[in-house]
């Protein structure tokens, strides 16, 4: 039974029952893609995984984690506050996924302490509708958003102007039709600009060359498994293969892919971040898009863009 091969659908159903929470086929595919579990192929070339390997992964990363913490802290540990039963789509619901923010906590944690439910650990209600919450380190505004959902007033303070803007954007009210129209319009303008300046065939050929190169030197998930096991030093190997790819395609890159240089934007005015991390076409698209945002007259829409 432990060597039983499961399809992705069967694996997701087994994992959902075993963990008592929803586990999708996408979650199982993620484990395969990042070499957490091994992929097998049946006679029809359909993806299969071994039940014992899947169980071992969950035991080591989820079940034993709870047991380990309880052994250190005792049975008085409220494991429910780990929210390990939730998916990422739950913990980044609606506006909480508008912008990545590494220091934020999940909305369910805020709800636990602000709402009116009681349990074996939470024996007292601290807030009621109409109260005002002060968050002196509001970060990306999670507490303020959840306060609003629960009918509480809130005040947030943060030393970062950018954090304040993120929070305002999440809490503001918008003309959804106008916002949707504006976003689609500037996206359309940016695409038109890019198509005028750059040759799509260059990008398509580059993608094909990269795909062929990656299949040969970075086969997935075999490469990730070797990195995971320490058989390959990822950074050193990556640097070596990058130099090899650039050398093999030197003449191709000399073509550049630009078909109309007369309307290129002046990159001297571009931030060093854009110029360092993005290709020429992406840099030009981002810079053009940023200029359209700067010209937006509606301050609310400008901030959310």
C-alpha positions in Angstrom: 0.0 0.0 0.0 2.8 2.4 0.9 4.3 2.0 -2.6 0.9 2.8 -4.2 1.1 5.2 -7.2 -1.5 7.9 -7.2 -2.7 10.3 -9.8 -2.7 14.0 -9.0 -6.4 13.9 -8.3 -6.1 10.9 -6.1 -3.2 12.5 -4.2 -5.1 15.7 -3.6 -8.1 13.7 -2.3 -5.9 11.6 0.0 -4.0 14.7 1.3 -7.3 16.5 1.9 -8.5 13.6 4.0 -5.2 13.1 5.8 -4.7 16.8 6.7 -8.4 17.6 7.2 -8.2 20.6 4.9 -8.5 21.3 1.2 -5.5 20.3 -0.9 -5.8 20.9 -4.6 -4.1 19.2 -7.6 -2.2 22.5 -8.0 -0.8 22.1 -4.5 0.4 18.6 -5.4 1.9 19.8 -8.7 3.8 22.5 -6.7 5.4 19.8 -4.6 6.5 18.0 -7.8 7.7 21.2 -9.5 9.9 22.2 -6.6 11.3 18.7 -6.1 9.6 18.1 -2.7 8.3 14.8 -3.9 9.4 12.7 -6.9 7.4 12.4 -10.2 6.7 9.0 -11.8 5.1 8.2 -15.2 2.8 5.3 -15.9 2.6 3.4 -19.2 0.4 6.1 -20.6 3.0 8.8 -19.6 0.6 10.2 -17.0 2.1 11.7 -13.9 2.0 9.6 -10.7 3.4 10.0 -7.2 4.1 7.5 -4.5 1.7 7.6 -1.5 4.5 6.9 1.0 6.6 9.8 -0.3 3.6 12.2 -0.1 2.8 11.0 3.5 6.5 11.4 4.5 6.6 14.9 3.2 3.4 16.0 5.1 4.5 14.2 8.3 7.9 15.9 8.3 6.6 19.4 7.4 3.2 19.6 9.0 2.3 16.9 11.4 5.6 16.6 13.2 6.0 20.4 13.3 2.8 20.6 15.5 4.1 17.7 17.7 7.5 19.4 18.0 6.1 22.7 19.1 3.7 21.0 21.6 6.6 19.0 23.1 8.5 22.3 23.7 5.7 24.5 24.8 3.2 22.0 26.3 -0.4 21.1 25.5 -1.5 24.7 26.3 -0.3 25.6 22.8 -3.2 27.0 20.7 -2.2 25.4 17.4 -5.2 26.9 15.7 -3.3 30.2 15.6 -0.8 28.6 13.2 -3.7 28.6 10.6 -1.9 25.7 8.9 -5.2 24.6 7.6 -5.5 27.6 5.3 -4.4 28.0 1.7 -2.4 31.0 0.5 -5.5 32.2 -1.4 -7.3 32.4 2.0 -4.5 34.2 3.8 -4.1 36.8 1.0 -7.8 37.3 0.3 -9.2 40.3 -1.7 -7.1 43.5 -1.0 -4.4 41.6 1.0 -2.8 40.5 -2.2 -2.7 43.9 -3.9 1.0 44.3 -3.1 3.6 41.9 -1.6 4.7 42.9 1.9 7.1 40.5 3.7 6.4 41.8 7.2 2.6 41.4 7.2 0.6 39.0 9.3 -2.5 37.2 7.9 -6.0 38.7 8.2 -7.3 35.6 10.1 -4.9 36.3 12.9 -6.2 39.9 13.3 -9.8 38.6 13.1 -9.2 36.1 15.9 -8.4 38.9 18.4 -10.8 41.6 17.1 -14.0 39.6 16.5 -16.6 38.5 19.0 -16.0 34.7 19.1 -14.9 32.8 22.2 -13.2 29.5 22.6 -11.1 27.5 25.1 -8.2 30.0 24.7 -10.0 33.3 24.0 -12.3 33.7 27.0 -13.0 37.4 26.7 -14.3 39.8 24.0 -12.1 42.9 23.9 -13.8 45.0 21.1 -17.3 45.7 19.9 -18.7 47.4 16.8 -18.1 51.1 16.8 -14.9 50.9 18.9 -11.7 52.5 17.5 -8.5 50.5 17.0 -5.0 52.2 17.0 -2.3 50.4 15.1 1.0 52.3 15.8 3.0 50.1 13.3 0.4 49.5 10.6 2.7 48.2 7.9 0.5 47.2 4.9 -2.7 47.9 6.7 -4.0 44.4 7.6 -5.4 45.5 11.0 -7.1 48.5 9.5 -8.8 46.4 6.7 -10.0 43.8 9.1 -11.3 46.5 11.5 -13.3 47.9 8.7 -14.8 44.5 7.9 -15.8 44.1 11.5 -17.4 47.5 11.8 -14.6 49.0 13.9 -13.0 52.4 13.3 -9.2 52.4 13.0 -6.2 54.7 13.1 -2.9 53.6 11.6 0.6 55.1 12.0 3.7 54.1 10.1 7.1 55.7 9.5 7.0 54.6 5.9 5.2 56.8 3.4 4.9 53.9 1.0 3.3 51.7 3.7 0.8 54.6 4.4 0.0 54.7 0.7 -0.6 50.9 0.5 -3.0 51.1 3.5 -4.9 54.1 2.0 -5.2 52.3 -1.3 -6.7 49.2 0.4 -9.2 51.3 2.4 -10.3 53.8 -0.2 -13.6 53.6 -2.1 -13.4 53.6 -5.9 -15.4 54.1 -9.0 -14.8 50.5 -10.3 -15.9 51.2 -13.8 -13.5 54.2 -14.1 -10.7 52.3 -12.5 -11.1 49.3 -14.8 -11.3 51.6 -17.9 -8.2 53.5 -16.9 -6.1 50.4 -16.2 -7.1 48.8 -19.5 -6.4 52.0 -21.3 -2.8 52.5 -20.1 -2.1 48.8 -20.6 -3.3 49.1 -24.2 -1.1 52.2 -24.8 1.9 50.4 -23.3 1.4 47.4 -25.6 1.0 49.6 -28.7 4.2 51.5 -27.7 6.1 48.2 -27.3 4.9 46.8 -30.6 6.0 49.9 -32.5 9.5 49.9 -31.0 10.3 46.2 -30.7 10.3 43.2 -33.0 8.2 40.3 -31.6 10.1 37.7 -33.6 13.3 38.5 -31.7 11.5 37.7 -28.3 9.9 34.6 -29.7 13.2 33.3 -30.9 14.9 34.2 -27.6 12.2 32.2 -25.7 12.8 29.2 -28.0 16.6 29.3 -27.5 16.1 29.7 -23.7 13.6 26.8 -23.6 15.9 24.5 -25.5 18.9 25.5 -23.3 16.9 25.0 -20.1 15.6 21.6 -21.2 19.2 20.5 -21.7 20.9 22.0 -18.7 18.0 22.6 -16.2 15.6 19.7 -16.7 12.6 20.0 -14.3 12.2 18.6 -11.7 15.4 16.6 -12.0 17.6 19.7 -11.6 15.7 21.0 -8.5 16.0 17.5 -6.9 19.8 17.6 -7.4 20.0 21.0 -5.9 17.8 19.9 -3.0 20.1 16.9 -2.4 23.2 19.1 -2.6 24.5 17.3 -5.7 24.7 20.6 -7.6 25.8 24.0 -6.2 23.0 26.1 -7.7 24.6 29.5 -7.8 28.0 28.4 -9.2 26.3 26.1 -11.8 23.9 28.9 -12.8 26.7 31.4 -13.3 28.6 28.9 -15.5 25.6 28.2 -17.7 24.7 31.9 -18.0 28.1 32.6 -19.4 27.8 29.6 -21.8 24.4 30.8 -23.0 25.6 34.4 -23.7 28.6 33.1 -25.5 26.7 30.7 -27.7 24.1 33.4 -28.6 26.4 36.4 -28.9 25.6 37.1 -32.6 21.9 36.7 -31.9 21.9 39.3 -29.1 23.7 41.7 -31.4 20.5 41.9 -33.4 18.9 43.7 -30.4 15.3 43.3 -31.5 14.6 47.0 -31.8 12.8 48.1 -35.0 12.2 51.8 -34.3 14.8 53.5 -32.2 13.4 57.0 -32.8 10.8 56.6 -30.1 12.9 54.9 -27.5 12.6 56.6 -24.0 15.7 58.1 -22.5 17.0 55.5 -20.0 19.3 58.0 -18.3 16.2 59.2 -16.3 15.3 55.7 -15.4 15.8 54.3 -11.8 18.9 52.1 -11.3 16.6 49.3 -10.1 14.9 49.1 -13.5 18.1 49.4 -15.5 19.8 46.6 -13.5 17.2 43.9 -13.3 15.2 44.1 -16.6 15.9 43.5 -20.3 15.8 46.5 -22.6 12.2 45.8 -23.9 10.8 45.3 -20.4 12.7 48.4 -19.1 11.1 50.5 -21.9 7.6 49.1 -21.2 7.9 49.7 -17.5 9.3 53.3 -18.0 6.5 54.1 -20.4 3.9 52.7 -18.1 5.3 54.7 -15.1 5.1 57.9 -17.2 1.4 57.2 -17.9 0.8 56.7 -14.2 2.6 60.0 -13.4 0.2 61.8 -15.8 -3.0 60.4 -14.1 -5.0 63.2 -12.6 -7.2 61.2 -10.3 -5.1 60.8 -7.2 -7.0 57.7 -5.9 -6.5 55.9 -9.2 -2.9 57.0 -9.5 -2.1 55.6 -6.1 -3.7 52.2 -6.8 -1.8 52.0 -10.1 
